Amino acid sequence: MTARKTFAEPTVEEMLADPIVRLVMQRDGVEAAEVRRILQRLAASRTHGLRPLAADAPPARADAA
């Protein structure tokens, strides 16, 4: 019998620590703390059966085209 490798999805912290992700975030002016805050609010809204408000979303950048 051959061993089968399983691959788990990366955690948020692993993704935020990835050098490529950090470079893209830096280019886009996004802080890791902001991503964590948005994800925490989304998780809380889902736990309480609420829809996230548009005000929770970060503002769109003018040069993000």
C-alpha positions in Angstrom: 0.0 0.0 0.0 1.4 3.4 -0.9 1.1 6.3 1.4 -1.2 9.1 0.2 -0.3 12.7 1.1 -3.1 15.0 2.1 -2.8 18.7 1.6 -4.6 21.0 4.1 -5.8 24.4 3.1 -3.5 27.1 4.5 -4.6 29.1 7.5 -5.2 32.8 7.2 -2.0 33.4 9.2 -0.1 31.2 6.8 -1.5 33.1 3.8 -0.8 36.5 5.4 2.8 35.4 6.0 3.4 34.3 2.4 6.0 36.6 0.7 4.0 36.9 -2.5 0.8 37.7 -0.7 2.6 40.3 1.4 4.0 41.9 -1.8 0.5 42.1 -3.4 -0.9 43.5 -0.1 1.9 46.1 0.1 1.2 47.1 -3.5 -2.5 47.5 -2.8 -2.0 49.3 0.5 -3.6 46.6 2.5 -2.5 45.8 6.1 -2.7 42.3 7.6 -4.6 43.7 10.6 -7.3 45.1 8.2 -7.7 41.6 6.6 -8.0 40.0 10.0 -10.5 42.6 11.1 -12.7 42.0 8.1 -12.6 38.3 8.4 -13.4 38.5 12.1 -16.4 40.7 11.4 -17.6 38.4 8.6 -17.3 35.3 10.9 -19.2 37.2 13.6 -22.0 38.2 11.2 -22.3 34.6 9.9 -22.5 33.3 13.5 -25.3 35.7 14.3 -27.1 35.2 11.0 -26.5 38.8 9.8 -25.4 39.9 6.4 -22.1 41.9 6.4 -22.7 45.6 5.8 -21.1 47.3 2.8 -19.5 49.7 5.2 -17.4 46.8 6.4 -15.7 46.6 3.1 -12.5 48.5 2.5 -12.8 51.5 0.2 -12.0 50.9 -3.4 -8.8 52.5 -4.6 -8.9 54.8 -7.6 -5.9 53.1 -9.2 -7.1 49.5 -8.7 -8.0 49.1 -12.3 
